[in-house]
Each structure stands twice: as C-alpha cells, then as structure tokens.
Amino acid sequence: MEISTDTSPAKRSRAKPKVVSTSPAPAKSASAKKPRAPRKSPTAKPAPAADVAIVAATLEPTSEDVGAMIAMAAYYLAAARNFAPGHELEDWLEAERAVHARLYG
C-alpha cells in the first residue's frame, strides 16, 4: 500500500487579516463629537410625596394580610428558639401582639 501526501488546499482562517497602515492616522478634533444627551426615563413622572402619603394612610391591610404577617412573625420567633417543640401557642400569641401593636398602635 502506498501512502500519498495530502495535496488538498489549506483551510482558510475566518479571522480578518490585520491591515497595517503606513500613513499616520488623522487626529480627531474634540469639537467634532457632540456630547451625548441625557436619557429620558421610560417611566411616568413620580407622584408627589403628599399624594403618596395620603394613599398610604388610607390603605389598611386585609385580614389575610394580617394573618400572613402573624404567621411570619411566629415563624421567626420559633426560628430564634431553634424550633424547640412545645412553644407554638406562645410564639403565635406573641406574634399577634407584636403585629397588632405595630399596625394599630
């Protein structure tokens, strides 16, 4: 059997060839480029602080929201005790007191 050398053309590289310029690059003047304009926000204008305070004062949490707050507070109280059993009711009652005191003064 005879082994022949590969005579197929070499694969071309996809990289762009470097172009070396022998002439110096022209200097860009600073005045040729305009400064960029500030971008405008895509959102609407924010509401004035007085309107936000009025809306926040009129919103009251629903009973489902209060229940969720109490459950979360009870969970964190139990986590602080490393979830030791036997104190679930105490955690729940303490969480209720804390949430009601925070919400209703």
C-alpha positions in Angstrom: 0.0 0.0 0.0 1.3 3.4 -0.9 0.9 6.5 1.3 0.4 9.7 -0.5 0.8 13.2 0.9 -2.2 15.4 1.2 -2.4 17.8 -1.7 -5.8 19.4 -0.7 -5.8 23.2 -0.3 -5.2 24.5 3.2 -8.2 25.6 5.2 -8.7 29.3 5.4 -8.9 31.1 8.6 -12.0 33.1 9.4 -10.1 35.7 11.2 -9.8 39.0 9.5 -6.3 39.8 8.3 -4.5 42.7 10.0 -4.2 45.8 7.9 -1.1 47.7 8.7 -1.3 51.3 7.7 1.9 53.2 6.9 0.3 56.6 7.0 -0.4 58.3 10.3 -4.0 58.3 11.5 -5.7 61.7 11.2 -6.3 63.3 14.6 -9.9 63.7 15.6 -10.8 67.1 16.8 -12.6 67.3 20.2 -15.3 69.6 18.7 -16.3 67.1 16.1 -18.1 64.8 18.5 -21.2 66.1 20.2 -21.8 65.3 23.9 -24.5 62.7 24.4 -27.9 63.9 25.6 -29.1 62.5 28.9 -31.5 59.6 28.5 -35.1 60.1 29.4 -36.7 57.8 31.9 -39.2 55.4 30.3 -41.5 55.6 33.3 -44.0 58.2 34.1 -43.4 61.1 36.4 -43.4 60.1 40.1 -46.3 61.1 42.2 -45.7 64.0 44.6 -44.9 62.9 48.2 -48.1 64.4 49.6 -50.2 62.2 47.3 -48.3 59.1 48.3 -48.7 59.8 52.0 -52.5 60.2 51.5 -52.8 56.9 49.7 -50.6 55.1 52.2 -52.6 56.4 55.1 -55.9 55.2 53.6 -54.7 51.7 52.9 -55.3 49.1 55.6 -54.2 45.5 55.4 -56.8 42.9 54.9 -57.4 40.1 57.4 -55.5 37.7 55.1 -52.5 40.1 55.1 -52.6 40.4 58.9 -52.8 36.6 59.2 -49.8 36.2 56.9 -47.8 38.8 59.0 -48.6 36.9 62.2 -47.6 33.6 60.7 -44.3 35.0 59.5 -43.6 36.7 62.9 -44.4 33.4 64.7 -42.1 31.5 62.3 -39.2 33.9 63.1 -39.9 33.6 66.9 -39.7 29.8 66.6 -36.6 30.0 64.5 -35.0 32.1 67.2 -35.6 29.2 69.6 -34.2 26.7 67.1 -37.8 25.3 66.6 -37.9 23.7 70.0 -41.3 21.9 70.4 -43.9 22.9 73.0 -43.9 26.7 72.5 -46.0 27.1 69.3 -49.0 28.7 71.0 -46.7 31.1 72.9 -45.0 32.1 69.6 -48.3 32.7 67.9 -49.7 34.8 70.7 -46.5 36.9 70.9 -46.6 37.4 67.1 -50.2 38.5 67.3 -49.4 41.1 70.0 -46.4 42.4 68.0 -48.2 42.7 64.7 -51.3 44.3 66.2 -49.2 46.7 68.2 -47.2 47.7 65.0 -50.3 48.1 62.8 -52.8 49.6 65.2 -50.6 51.3 67.8 
